Amino acid sequence: MSSLDGVSKDVGASGKGRILVVDDDRLVLATLTHGLAQAGYEVLDADNGDDAILIARQHRPDLALLDIRMEGMTGFDVAGYLRDYLQLPFMFLSAFADEATVAKVKELGALAYLVKPLDIHQIVPAVEAAFANRPARTVAAPPAPAVDSTSSLEVVEAMALGVLMHRYSLTRAQALSRLERMAAEQSIETGEQARRIVEAVEQLALGS
């Protein structure tokens, strides 16, 4: 079941913006919906891709927060539709950070990629950053993140952290520590080390 005809009643038209949250885990969906509403956002929710697209067409949210792996239409399917047909920006929230997933996230042009588990206090700042850097609605072309912006660097670092968390079974804090240590050993910036990790993952996904 989804809120096909309803926006969260916790926030009025004066809220920070309208977000569509899509996750097939009811507990995660309820937690995100409540937390984002408390943070001042107008929230719509769906627990499957088909309903997500219907809601997006009807209510035109400012941003979509998508789980990736769902039965039926995946978060990637929904993201592709939002990008190609509605020109709506989106970000991903997923427990997976394998090579193919990371490559697809970048290909689709997500504003951010967050790896579970995360609590609402970590998600809200990422949502606020995505709102600050989302493309203008008047842009006709599919939205794509700027390659030289601070927000783009944050996305790359989040992707790199996700890779390390997945590959080495680390917490987010442990992954960050590992990333910083790798950068120090190479005498490069953390952001550059993150880019190298993501590029290596993309090459693996495309080549071998």
N, C-alpha and C positions, 0 to 999 in steps of 0.2 A: 504494500500500500504506500502511496505517496501523496504529497500535498498538491494534487493537480490543480486545484482551484484556489489555493491559499498561500499567502505570504505570511511569514511569522508575525503574529499579532503583537509581539513584544516591542516592536519598533515601528514608528510611524514614518511618514514621508520625509521627515527631517533627519533620518538616519544617515550614516556615512556612505551608504550605497547598498545595492542589492546583489546578493550572492546566491548562486545555485550550488547546493552541496549534494553530491551524488556518491553514495556508498551502499553496498548491499549488506553491510553489517549494521543491523538496527541500532545496536548500542553505540557504535562509533557515530552513526548518523545523528542520533539524538544528542550525543555529547557535543558534536560540532555545531549543530543547529542552535542549541541552547547557549553555548559559549560565544558564538559569533553574534547572536542576538543581544546578549548581555554586553558585548563590546560595542554595540551601537549600529550593527548592520541589520538590514532587512533581509531575511533569509527564506529561501525556498528550498525544499528538499525532495529527493527522489531516491529510491532504492534499486533502480534499474535504469539501463540506458534508454529504453523506449520512452518511459515517462519523463526522463531528463530532457530529451529533445522536445517533447510536447510542451513541457513547462517553459523551456528556453524560447520556443517560438511564440508562446502566449505572453510571457512576462518580460522577455528581453533583459535578463540580469546584466549587471555591469561586469561580473566575473563569475567563473565557474570553478569550483574546487572538486576535482574528480578522483575517485578511486580508480585504479587501473584494471585490476582483475575482478570482473563480475561475470555472472552467468548471462548468456545472451550477448547483447552488445557490450563490448568492453569500454573502459574509459578512453582508450585510443580511438575507438569508433565514434564515441560522442564528441571527443575533441576535434576530430577531423570534420565532423558535420558543423560544429560551432564555428570553426575557422573558415570553412569553405562557403557556407551558406548564410551564416548569421554574422560573421566577422566579430565574434565575441571572444575576448581573451580568457584564458584558462590556466590553471595550475594543477599539478598532480600531487596526490597523497597516496603512497603505496608502501607495502611491506617488502617490495621486491626491488632489487638494484642490480640485476644481472646485465650482461653486456648488451643483449638485444633490447632490453627495456630502456636502458640509458640512451642507446642510439636512437630509438624511436621517440623518446621524450624530446631530444634535441631536434630531430627531424620535424616534429609537429610544431615546434616553436612555443613551448610552454613558458609562461612567465616565471615559474618556479617548480621545483621538484622536491618534495619533502618525503623523507623516509620514516615510516612508522617504526617503533612507537613514538608518538609525540603527544604532549598534552596541549590543551587549548592555549596555554600561556606562551607556547612556542609557535603555535600556528597563527595567532592573531598578528604578531609583528610581521610575519611573512605575507599575510593577506594585506596588511597596510602598505607594505612595500610594493606589492603587486598592483594595488590600486593607484599608487603614486606613479608607477611606471607603465601602466597599461596604455595601449594605443588609443588615440582619439576615435570616437565613434564615426567620424566623418571619413576615416580612411577606408577606401574601397578595397584595397588589396588585403589579403590575409595578414593578420598581425604577426610580426616576428620581433624577437627581442633585439635591442641594439647590441652590437658586438663590442662596443667600447665603453659601455656604461658600468657604473658601480653595481647596479642591479644584475647585470649580466654576469659579472664576476661572482656575485653571491650565488647565482644559479649554478654556475660551474662548480663552485666549492661544495654546494649542497649535493650535487650529483656525485662528486668525488667522495664525499663522506658516505653517501649511500653505497657506493661500490665497496669501500673499505668495510663498512658495517656488514654487508652481505657476504663478502669474501672471507673475512676473518672472524665472523660472529662477534662483533664488537658493539658496545653501546655507542651512542652518538659522541659522548665525551671522550671515550677511548679512541674512536676514529679520528676525532679532531686532534688529539694528542699525537697519534701516529702520523697524520698528515703534516703536522708542524715539525715533527722529528725528521721525516723524510725530506722536507724542504731544507731544514738546517743542515742535514748531511750533504745535500747538493749545493748548499750556499745560494739558494734561490728563494724568492718570495713564495709564501704559501699559495697564493693565487696561481702562480706559474706551475707549481707542483700539481695543483688540482687540475689545471688544464692538461698537463702531461698524462695524468691518470685517465681522464675522460677521453683524450685522443687515443690512448692505447686501447681502451675498451672499445671504441668505435672501430678501430682497425681490426680487432679480434672479431667483432660482430660482422664486419663486411668481408674479411678475408678468410679466416679459418673457421 
